Amino acid sequence: MPASPTSVPASSPEAARPQVAVLGGGPAGCAAALRLAALGHRVTLVERGSACKAHGCESLAPSVAQVLHALGAAQVLHEAG
């Protein structure tokens, strides 16, 4: 059974190894990685692309507002415009 996040000393080599790998850096993958990290897991987010691509037409459904607030991202997005 893997060690809990609090049972691994920060100076040990084990502390640098992720507990969870999230494949895909899209909205769902980023949300999953943020939430897992907030819960105390060591997370690695793996994206196939080598660089972020700016998309001209990204939109979010109004129902995603609760999720953005829960992830702590609503204010950042609001400030970005």
C-alpha positions in Angstrom: 0.0 0.0 0.0 1.4 3.4 -0.9 2.5 5.7 1.9 0.2 8.6 2.8 1.3 12.1 1.7 2.1 13.0 5.3 4.1 9.9 6.1 7.0 10.5 3.6 9.8 12.8 4.9 10.3 15.7 2.5 14.0 15.0 2.3 13.5 11.4 1.1 13.8 10.4 -2.5 10.3 9.0 -2.3 8.9 12.6 -1.7 10.0 13.6 -5.3 8.1 10.7 -6.9 4.5 11.3 -7.9 1.7 9.3 -6.4 -0.6 10.0 -9.3 0.0 10.7 -13.0 -2.8 12.6 -14.9 -2.7 12.1 -18.6 -3.9 15.1 -20.6 -3.6 18.7 -19.8 -7.1 19.8 -21.1 -9.7 21.2 -18.8 -10.6 17.9 -17.2 -7.0 16.8 -16.7 -6.0 20.1 -15.2 -9.0 20.1 -12.9 -8.2 16.5 -11.8 -4.6 17.3 -11.2 -5.4 20.5 -9.2 -7.9 18.7 -7.0 -5.6 15.8 -6.3 -2.8 18.1 -5.4 -5.1 20.1 -3.1 -6.0 16.8 -1.4 -2.3 16.3 -0.6 -1.2 13.9 -3.4 2.0 14.3 -5.3 0.8 14.8 -8.9 2.5 14.8 -12.3 0.4 16.2 -15.2 1.5 14.8 -18.6 0.5 16.6 -21.8 1.2 15.2 -25.2 1.9 18.6 -26.8 5.3 20.3 -26.3 3.8 23.8 -25.8 0.6 25.4 -24.8 -1.5 26.4 -27.8 -3.7 29.5 -27.7 -7.1 28.7 -28.9 -9.2 31.5 -30.5 -12.6 30.2 -29.4 -12.6 28.7 -25.9 -15.8 28.9 -24.0 -17.1 27.5 -20.7 -20.6 26.5 -19.8 -22.1 28.6 -17.0 -22.4 25.4 -14.9 -18.6 25.2 -14.7 -18.6 28.2 -12.3 -18.9 26.0 -9.2 -16.0 23.8 -10.3 -13.8 26.9 -10.9 -14.6 28.2 -7.5 -13.9 24.8 -5.9 -10.5 24.7 -7.6 -9.6 28.2 -6.7 -9.4 29.3 -10.3 -12.5 31.5 -10.7 -10.8 34.7 -9.5 -7.8 34.1 -11.7 -10.0 33.7 -14.8 -12.1 36.7 -13.9 -9.0 38.9 -13.6 -7.6 37.6 -16.9 -10.8 38.8 -18.6 
